[in-house]
Amino acid sequence: MGVDSSAMSGLSAGIALPGPAYWRELVRPWKLFTFGVAMALLLYGAVTFKIADWDVGITLIMGSLTYATAPWSVATLMDAVRYRSNGWLVRIVVALAIAWFVVDGAYWLYHTAVGNVMYREDNLLVSSIIYFMAGLFWLYRGTLKEFAANLARLAERK
């Protein structure tokens, strides 16, 4: 298995949006487990640190959207840059627009609706880093056993 970004992005089928294989990949036990751990840590921070623009609501919204879209965005960006197939620039714009919506658009909509103070620049920086790191982390297609085997093969090559 390994990282097959074309299957994650759906680009092998000539489409720009995630296909059924992408959504099946998100329900792998190790991905759901790590998502749960990440959400628990973010929720803990939301109720503990008392930062004006970090609450349970925005944590649930942005965390869930990140899990659902970040691996696709990263895969789409990787494919578009690597293969430069027809429409590659459009795919980059779409992937970045979705990433922007998750890290800033949803943030702005939520805080505007509930009337919270916003620190958009700070949030954009931190959330963008988290979004793309999460996308890279959840990009791997396979089980933990397959991942360990791939790492072992890589170690043998050196």
C-alpha positions, 0 to 999 in steps of 0.5 A, spaced: 500 500 500 503 506 502 502 513 500 498 513 493 496 520 493 492 519 486 487 515 490 486 519 496 485 525 491 480 522 486 485 525 481 486 518 478 479 518 476 479 525 473 475 528 478 477 534 483 473 531 489 474 526 493 471 519 491 468 513 495 475 510 496 477 516 500 471 516 505 473 509 506 480 510 507 478 515 513 474 510 517 481 505 518 481 504 525 488 507 526 485 514 523 479 514 527 483 513 533 488 518 532 483 523 530 479 521 537 486 523 541 487 529 537 480 531 538 480 530 546 487 534 546 484 540 542 477 539 547 482 539 553 485 545 551 479 549 549 476 548 556 483 549 560 486 555 556 481 560 556 483 563 550 477 567 547 477 564 540 478 557 542 472 554 545 468 547 544 464 549 538 470 551 534 474 545 536 469 540 534 467 544 527 475 545 525 477 539 527 472 535 524 473 539 517 480 538 518 479 530 519 475 530 513 478 534 508 486 535 510 488 528 507 485 530 500 487 537 500 494 535 501 494 529 496 491 534 491 496 539 492 501 533 491 498 530 485 497 537 481 505 539 483 508 532 481 504 530 475 501 537 472 495 534 468 490 538 465 487 542 470 492 542 475 492 549 477 484 549 478 486 543 483 491 547 486 486 553 487 480 548 489 485 544 494 487 551 497 480 554 497 478 548 501 484 549 506 482 556 507 475 555 508 477 550 514 482 554 517 479 561 516 472 561 513 469 556 518 473 560 524 470 567 521 463 564 520 462 561 527 465 567 531 461 572 527 455 568 529 456 567 536 460 574 537 466 571 540 473 575 539 477 573 533 484 573 533 484 571 525 492 572 523 494 568 529 489 562 528 490 562 520 498 561 522 497 556 527 491 552 524 494 552 517 500 548 520 496 543 524 491 542 517 497 541 513 501 536 518 494 533 519 493 532 512 500 529 511 499 524 517 492 521 515 495 521 508 498 514 508 493 509 505 494 502 509 494 499 516 499 500 521 502 493 520 503 495 513 506 502 515 511 498 519 512 493 514 514 499 509 518 503 514 522 496 515 523 496 508 526 503 508 530 502 513 533 496 510 535 500 504 540 504 508 
